[in-house]
């Protein structure tokens, strides 16, 4: 239940924060032990550099 609450809070932070950037995604990857997914998602990181909103 604690993990579910943490994920819910994280989701809210991501959705509510329009300034959520690459550094934040790297932090999420590290915290969730999924850094390999973030690093492997070229389109996500590239779209953040160009300011595209289609990475959500």
PDB file of N, CA, C and O in Angstrom:
ATOM      1  N   UNK A   1       0.818  -1.187   0.000  1.00  0.00           N
ATOM      2  CA  UNK A   1       0.000   0.000   0.000  1.00  0.00           C
ATOM      3  C   UNK A   1       0.865   1.256   0.000  1.00  0.00           C
ATOM      4  O   UNK A   1       0.523   2.256  -0.631  1.00  0.00           O
ATOM      5  N   UNK A   2       1.993   1.195   0.716  1.00  0.00           N
ATOM      6  CA  UNK A   2       2.897   2.339   0.776  1.00  0.00           C
ATOM      7  C   UNK A   2       3.461   2.656  -0.604  1.00  0.00           C
ATOM      8  O   UNK A   2       3.551   3.821  -0.989  1.00  0.00           O
ATOM      9  N   UNK A   3       3.847   1.606  -1.357  1.00  0.00           N
ATOM     10  CA  UNK A   3       4.387   1.806  -2.693  1.00  0.00           C
ATOM     11  C   UNK A   3       3.332   2.401  -3.626  1.00  0.00           C
ATOM     12  O   UNK A   3       3.638   3.260  -4.453  1.00  0.00           O
ATOM     13  N   UNK A   4       2.106   1.945  -3.489  1.00  0.00           N
ATOM     14  CA  UNK A   4       1.029   2.449  -4.332  1.00  0.00           C
ATOM     15  C   UNK A   4       0.804   3.939  -4.072  1.00  0.00           C
ATOM     16  O   UNK A   4       0.571   4.709  -5.004  1.00  0.00           O
ATOM     17  N   UNK A   5       0.873   4.332  -2.822  1.00  0.00           N
ATOM     18  CA  UNK A   5       0.701   5.739  -2.473  1.00  0.00           C
ATOM     19  C   UNK A   5       1.849   6.567  -3.048  1.00  0.00           C
ATOM     20  O   UNK A   5       1.635   7.670  -3.551  1.00  0.00           O
ATOM     21  N   UNK A   6       3.072   6.026  -2.971  1.00  0.00           N
ATOM     22  CA  UNK A   6       4.227   6.734  -3.508  1.00  0.00           C
ATOM     23  C   UNK A   6       4.101   6.907  -5.022  1.00  0.00           C
ATOM     24  O   UNK A   6       4.412   7.969  -5.562  1.00  0.00           O
ATOM     25  N   UNK A   7       3.643   5.852  -5.700  1.00  0.00           N
ATOM     26  CA  UNK A   7       3.457   5.943  -7.147  1.00  0.00           C
ATOM     27  C   UNK A   7       2.363   6.939  -7.506  1.00  0.00           C
ATOM     28  O   UNK A   7       2.484   7.673  -8.487  1.00  0.00           O
ATOM     29  N   UNK A   8       1.307   6.965  -6.722  1.00  0.00           N
ATOM     30  CA  UNK A   8       0.228   7.911  -6.962  1.00  0.00           C
ATOM     31  C   UNK A   8       0.726   9.346  -6.798  1.00  0.00           C
ATOM     32  O   UNK A   8       0.375  10.220  -7.590  1.00  0.00           O
ATOM     33  N   UNK A   9       1.532   9.586  -5.784  1.00  0.00           N
ATOM     34  CA  UNK A   9       2.099  10.915  -5.570  1.00  0.00           C
ATOM     35  C   UNK A   9       3.050  11.289  -6.701  1.00  0.00           C
ATOM     36  O   UNK A   9       3.073  12.436  -7.149  1.00  0.00           O
ATOM     37  N   UNK A  10       3.828  10.321  -7.157  1.00  0.00           N
ATOM     38  CA  UNK A  10       4.758  10.556  -8.256  1.00  0.00           C
ATOM     39  C   UNK A  10       3.990  10.883  -9.534  1.00  0.00           C
ATOM     40  O   UNK A  10       4.356  11.810 -10.256  1.00  0.00           O
ATOM     41  N   UNK A  11       2.938  10.136  -9.815  1.00  0.00           N
ATOM     42  CA  UNK A  11       2.123  10.397 -10.996  1.00  0.00           C
ATOM     43  C   UNK A  11       1.560  11.809 -10.955  1.00  0.00           C
ATOM     44  O   UNK A  11       1.595  12.519 -11.961  1.00  0.00           O
ATOM     45  N   UNK A  12       1.050  12.218  -9.820  1.00  0.00           N
ATOM     46  CA  UNK A  12       0.502  13.567  -9.673  1.00  0.00           C
ATOM     47  C   UNK A  12       1.580  14.610  -9.926  1.00  0.00           C
ATOM     48  O   UNK A  12       1.334  15.617 -10.589  1.00  0.00           O
ATOM     49  N   UNK A  13       2.759  14.371  -9.405  1.00  0.00           N
ATOM     50  CA  UNK A  13       3.872  15.310  -9.599  1.00  0.00           C
ATOM     51  C   UNK A  13       4.222  15.431 -11.082  1.00  0.00           C
ATOM     52  O   UNK A  13       4.477  16.529 -11.576  1.00  0.00           O
ATOM     53  N   UNK A  14       4.233  14.314 -11.779  1.00  0.00           N
ATOM     54  CA  UNK A  14       4.564  14.325 -13.203  1.00  0.00           C
ATOM     55  C   UNK A  14       3.493  15.059 -13.994  1.00  0.00           C
ATOM     56  O   UNK A  14       3.806  15.922 -14.813  1.00  0.00           O
ATOM     57  N   UNK A  15       2.239  14.722 -13.755  1.00  0.00           N
ATOM     58  CA  UNK A  15       1.137  15.294 -14.518  1.00  0.00           C
ATOM     59  C   UNK A  15       0.955  16.776 -14.218  1.00  0.00           C
ATOM     60  O   UNK A  15       0.702  17.565 -15.129  1.00  0.00           O
ATOM     61  N   UNK A  16       1.079  17.161 -12.960  1.00  0.00           N
ATOM     62  CA  UNK A  16       0.840  18.546 -12.562  1.00  0.00           C
ATOM     63  C   UNK A  16       1.997  19.485 -12.877  1.00  0.00           C
ATOM     64  O   UNK A  16       1.803  20.698 -12.964  1.00  0.00           O
ATOM     65  N   UNK A  17       3.179  18.946 -13.046  1.00  0.00           N
ATOM     66  CA  UNK A  17       4.351  19.784 -13.232  1.00  0.00           C
ATOM     67  C   UNK A  17       4.681  19.903 -14.713  1.00  0.00           C
ATOM     68  O   UNK A  17       5.266  18.996 -15.304  1.00  0.00           O
ATOM     69  N   UNK A  18       4.307  21.013 -15.299  1.00  0.00           N
ATOM     70  CA  UNK A  18       4.560  21.210 -16.726  1.00  0.00           C
ATOM     71  C   UNK A  18       6.029  21.487 -17.011  1.00  0.00           C
ATOM     72  O   UNK A  18       6.424  21.580 -18.173  1.00  0.00           O
ATOM     73  N   UNK A  19       6.827  21.617 -15.986  1.00  0.00           N
ATOM     74  CA  UNK A  19       8.260  21.838 -16.150  1.00  0.00           C
ATOM     75  C   UNK A  19       9.038  20.551 -15.890  1.00  0.00           C
ATOM     76  O   UNK A  19      10.252  20.591 -15.687  1.00  0.00           O
ATOM     77  N   UNK A  20       8.358  19.429 -15.896  1.00  0.00           N
ATOM     78  CA  UNK A  20       8.981  18.131 -15.643  1.00  0.00           C
ATOM     79  C   UNK A  20       9.932  17.846 -16.787  1.00  0.00           C
ATOM     80  O   UNK A  20       9.505  17.723 -17.936  1.00  0.00           O
ATOM     81  N   UNK A  21      11.214  17.739 -16.485  1.00  0.00           N
ATOM     82  CA  UNK A  21      12.205  17.618 -17.544  1.00  0.00           C
ATOM     83  C   UNK A  21      12.994  16.331 -17.507  1.00  0.00           C
ATOM     84  O   UNK A  21      12.660  15.394 -16.782  1.00  0.00           O
ATOM     85  N   UNK A  22      14.042  16.300 -18.299  1.00  0.00           N
ATOM     86  CA  UNK A  22      14.876  15.107 -18.434  1.00  0.00           C
ATOM     87  C   UNK A  22      15.463  14.683 -17.098  1.00  0.00           C
ATOM     88  O   UNK A  22      15.484  13.495 -16.774  1.00  0.00           O
ATOM     89  N   UNK A  23      15.939  15.645 -16.325  1.00  0.00           N
ATOM     90  CA  UNK A  23      16.511  15.311 -15.016  1.00  0.00           C
ATOM     91  C   UNK A  23      15.502  14.638 -14.111  1.00  0.00           C
ATOM     92  O   UNK A  23      15.841  13.734 -13.348  1.00  0.00           O
ATOM     93  N   UNK A  24      14.261  15.085 -14.200  1.00  0.00           N
ATOM     94  CA  UNK A  24      13.201  14.471 -13.403  1.00  0.00           C
ATOM     95  C   UNK A  24      12.937  13.036 -13.855  1.00  0.00           C
ATOM     96  O   UNK A  24      12.721  12.146 -13.033  1.00  0.00           O
ATOM     97  N   UNK A  25      12.958  12.819 -15.188  1.00  0.00           N
ATOM     98  CA  UNK A  25      12.757  11.465 -15.697  1.00  0.00           C
ATOM     99  C   UNK A  25      13.882  10.537 -15.257  1.00  0.00           C
ATOM    100  O   UNK A  25      13.647   9.373 -14.932  1.00  0.00           O
ATOM    101  N   UNK A  26      15.121  11.066 -15.251  1.00  0.00           N
ATOM    102  CA  UNK A  26      16.244  10.248 -14.773  1.00  0.00           C
ATOM    103  C   UNK A  26      16.051   9.899 -13.295  1.00  0.00           C
ATOM    104  O   UNK A  26      16.342   8.780 -12.873  1.00  0.00           O
ATOM    105  N   UNK A  27      15.563  10.853 -12.524  1.00  0.00           N
ATOM    106  CA  UNK A  27      15.309  10.591 -11.103  1.00  0.00           C
ATOM    107  C   UNK A  27      14.235   9.519 -10.932  1.00  0.00           C
ATOM    108  O   UNK A  27      14.379   8.622 -10.100  1.00  0.00           O
ATOM    109  N   UNK A  28      13.170   9.607 -11.707  1.00  0.00           N
ATOM    110  CA  UNK A  28      12.114   8.599 -11.655  1.00  0.00           C
ATOM    111  C   UNK A  28      12.688   7.230 -12.012  1.00  0.00           C
ATOM    112  O   UNK A  28      12.390   6.229 -11.360  1.00  0.00           O
ATOM    113  N   UNK A  29      13.510   7.203 -13.050  1.00  0.00           N
ATOM    114  CA  UNK A  29      14.133   5.948 -13.454  1.00  0.00           C
ATOM    115  C   UNK A  29      14.981   5.336 -12.358  1.00  0.00           C
ATOM    116  O   UNK A  29      14.939   4.126 -12.132  1.00  0.00           O
ATOM    117  N   UNK A  30      15.748   6.169 -11.681  1.00  0.00           N
ATOM    118  CA  UNK A  30      16.581   5.671 -10.588  1.00  0.00           C
ATOM    119  C   UNK A  30      15.737   5.188  -9.415  1.00  0.00           C
ATOM    120  O   UNK A  30      16.011   4.135  -8.840  1.00  0.00           O
ATOM    121  N   UNK A  31      14.716   5.954  -9.063  1.00  0.00           N
ATOM    122  CA  UNK A  31      13.880   5.602  -7.918  1.00  0.00           C
ATOM    123  C   UNK A  31      13.073   4.328  -8.149  1.00  0.00           C
ATOM    124  O   UNK A  31      12.767   3.602  -7.204  1.00  0.00           O
ATOM    125  N   UNK A  32      12.732   4.063  -9.398  1.00  0.00           N
ATOM    126  CA  UNK A  32      11.896   2.902  -9.712  1.00  0.00           C
ATOM    127  C   UNK A  32      12.704   1.731 -10.266  1.00  0.00           C
ATOM    128  O   UNK A  32      12.142   0.716 -10.675  1.00  0.00           O
ATOM    129  N   UNK A  33      14.008   1.883 -10.273  1.00  0.00           N
ATOM    130  CA  UNK A  33      14.907   0.868 -10.822  1.00  0.00           C
ATOM    131  C   UNK A  33      14.594   0.611 -12.297  1.00  0.00           C
ATOM    132  O   UNK A  33      14.690  -0.519 -12.774  1.00  0.00           O
ATOM    133  N   UNK A  34      14.222   1.664 -13.003  1.00  0.00           N
ATOM    134  CA  UNK A  34      13.884   1.579 -14.423  1.00  0.00           C
ATOM    135  C   UNK A  34      14.675   2.586 -15.247  1.00  0.00           C
ATOM    136  O   UNK A  34      14.217   3.038 -16.297  1.00  0.00           O
ATOM    137  N   UNK A  35      15.845   2.929 -14.774  1.00  0.00           N
ATOM    138  CA  UNK A  35      16.664   3.904 -15.484  1.00  0.00           C
ATOM    139  C   UNK A  35      16.948   3.451 -16.912  1.00  0.00           C
ATOM    140  O   UNK A  35      17.032   4.274 -17.823  1.00  0.00           O
ATOM    141  N   UNK A  36      17.094   2.154 -17.106  1.00  0.00           N
ATOM    142  CA  UNK A  36      17.351   1.629 -18.452  1.00  0.00           C
ATOM    143  C   UNK A  36      16.219   1.968 -19.418  1.00  0.00           C
ATOM    144  O   UNK A  36      16.459   2.130 -20.614  1.00  0.00           O
ATOM    145  N   UNK A  37      14.999   2.075 -18.921  1.00  0.00           N
ATOM    146  CA  UNK A  37      13.863   2.422 -19.772  1.00  0.00           C
ATOM    147  C   UNK A  37      13.943   3.885 -20.176  1.00  0.00           C
ATOM    148  O   UNK A  37      13.748   4.225 -21.343  1.00  0.00           O
ATOM    149  N   UNK A  38      14.229   4.752 -19.211  1.00  0.00           N
ATOM    150  CA  UNK A  38      14.348   6.182 -19.503  1.00  0.00           C
ATOM    151  C   UNK A  38      15.488   6.426 -20.488  1.00  0.00           C
ATOM    152  O   UNK A  38      15.327   7.160 -21.463  1.00  0.00           O
ATOM    153  N   UNK A  39      16.624   5.817 -20.231  1.00  0.00           N
ATOM    154  CA  UNK A  39      17.783   6.015 -21.095  1.00  0.00           C
ATOM    155  C   UNK A  39      17.554   5.431 -22.487  1.00  0.00           C
ATOM    156  O   UNK A  39      18.134   5.906 -23.464  1.00  0.00           O
ATOM    157  N   UNK A  40      16.730   4.427 -22.578  1.00  0.00           N
ATOM    158  CA  UNK A  40      16.452   3.795 -23.860  1.00  0.00           C
ATOM    159  C   UNK A  40      15.309   4.429 -24.635  1.00  0.00           C
ATOM    160  O   UNK A  40      15.015   4.016 -25.757  1.00  0.00           O
ATOM    161  N   UNK A  41      14.665   5.424 -24.049  1.00  0.00           N
ATOM    162  CA  UNK A  41      13.508   6.064 -24.685  1.00  0.00           C
ATOM    163  C   UNK A  41      13.970   7.353 -25.355  1.00  0.00           C
ATOM    164  O   UNK A  41      13.758   8.451 -24.840  1.00  0.00           O
ATOM    165  N   UNK A  42      14.607   7.195 -26.513  1.00  0.00           N
ATOM    166  CA  UNK A  42      15.184   8.335 -27.218  1.00  0.00           C
ATOM    167  C   UNK A  42      14.155   9.405 -27.554  1.00  0.00           C
ATOM    168  O   UNK A  42      14.448  10.598 -27.479  1.00  0.00           O
ATOM    169  N   UNK A  43      12.968   8.989 -27.918  1.00  0.00           N
ATOM    170  CA  UNK A  43      11.948   9.962 -28.317  1.00  0.00           C
ATOM    171  C   UNK A  43      11.531  10.833 -27.129  1.00  0.00           C
ATOM    172  O   UNK A  43      11.309  12.033 -27.290  1.00  0.00           O
ATOM    173  N   UNK A  44      11.425  10.251 -25.969  1.00  0.00           N
ATOM    174  CA  UNK A  44      11.062  11.012 -24.772  1.00  0.00           C
ATOM    175  C   UNK A  44      12.105  12.091 -24.511  1.00  0.00           C
ATOM    176  O   UNK A  44      11.764  13.268 -24.387  1.00  0.00           O
ATOM    177  N   UNK A  45      13.354  11.704 -24.429  1.00  0.00           N
ATOM    178  CA  UNK A  45      14.404  12.658 -24.106  1.00  0.00           C
ATOM    179  C   UNK A  45      14.592  13.685 -25.220  1.00  0.00           C
ATOM    180  O   UNK A  45      14.820  14.861 -24.940  1.00  0.00           O
ATOM    181  N   UNK A  46      14.500  13.262 -26.463  1.00  0.00           N
ATOM    182  CA  UNK A  46      14.631  14.189 -27.583  1.00  0.00           C
ATOM    183  C   UNK A  46      13.488  15.199 -27.584  1.00  0.00           C
ATOM    184  O   UNK A  46      13.720  16.386 -27.809  1.00  0.00           O
ATOM    185  N   UNK A  47      12.269  14.753 -27.340  1.00  0.00           N
ATOM    186  CA  UNK A  47      11.127  15.670 -27.348  1.00  0.00           C
ATOM    187  C   UNK A  47      11.228  16.686 -26.214  1.00  0.00           C
ATOM    188  O   UNK A  47      10.760  17.816 -26.353  1.00  0.00           O
ATOM    189  N   UNK A  48      11.828  16.299 -25.108  1.00  0.00           N
ATOM    190  CA  UNK A  48      12.013  17.254 -24.016  1.00  0.00           C
ATOM    191  C   UNK A  48      12.983  18.360 -24.432  1.00  0.00           C
ATOM    192  O   UNK A  48      12.789  19.522 -24.075  1.00  0.00           O
ATOM    193  N   UNK A  49      14.011  18.008 -25.173  1.00  0.00           N
ATOM    194  CA  UNK A  49      14.977  19.018 -25.636  1.00  0.00           C
ATOM    195  C   UNK A  49      14.326  20.000 -26.605  1.00  0.00           C
ATOM    196  O   UNK A  49      14.689  21.176 -26.637  1.00  0.00           O
ATOM    197  N   UNK A  50      13.368  19.524 -27.393  1.00  0.00           N
ATOM    198  CA  UNK A  50      12.711  20.389 -28.364  1.00  0.00           C
ATOM    199  C   UNK A  50      11.439  21.025 -27.816  1.00  0.00           C
ATOM    200  O   UNK A  50      10.819  21.848 -28.489  1.00  0.00           O
ATOM    201  N   UNK A  51      11.051  20.653 -26.615  1.00  0.00           N
ATOM    202  CA  UNK A  51       9.860  21.229 -26.003  1.00  0.00           C
ATOM    203  C   UNK A  51       8.561  20.647 -26.527  1.00  0.00           C
ATOM    204  O   UNK A  51       7.502  21.242 -26.332  1.00  0.00           O
ATOM    205  N   UNK A  52       8.614  19.500 -27.187  1.00  0.00           N
ATOM    206  CA  UNK A  52       7.395  18.872 -27.681  1.00  0.00           C
ATOM    207  C   UNK A  52       6.559  18.381 -26.521  1.00  0.00           C
ATOM    208  O   UNK A  52       7.088  17.951 -25.496  1.00  0.00           O
ATOM    209  N   UNK A  53       5.241  18.449 -26.688  1.00  0.00           N
ATOM    210  CA  UNK A  53       4.365  17.963 -25.631  1.00  0.00           C
ATOM    211  C   UNK A  53       3.808  16.576 -25.931  1.00  0.00           C
ATOM    212  O   UNK A  53       2.963  16.082 -25.184  1.00  0.00           O
ATOM    213  N   UNK A  54       4.261  15.939 -27.003  1.00  0.00           N
ATOM    214  CA  UNK A  54       3.720  14.632 -27.361  1.00  0.00           C
ATOM    215  C   UNK A  54       4.449  13.493 -26.658  1.00  0.00           C
ATOM    216  O   UNK A  54       4.185  12.328 -26.957  1.00  0.00           O
ATOM    217  N   UNK A  55       5.353  13.794 -25.738  1.00  0.00           N
ATOM    218  CA  UNK A  55       6.089  12.742 -25.031  1.00  0.00           C
ATOM    219  C   UNK A  55       5.298  12.205 -23.859  1.00  0.00           C
ATOM    220  O   UNK A  55       5.734  11.257 -23.206  1.00  0.00           O
ATOM    221  N   UNK A  56       4.149  12.786 -23.576  1.00  0.00           N
ATOM    222  CA  UNK A  56       3.325  12.331 -22.449  1.00  0.00           C
ATOM    223  C   UNK A  56       2.491  11.186 -22.908  1.00  0.00           C
ATOM    224  O   UNK A  56       1.714  10.636 -22.128  1.00  0.00           O
TER     225      UNK A  56
END
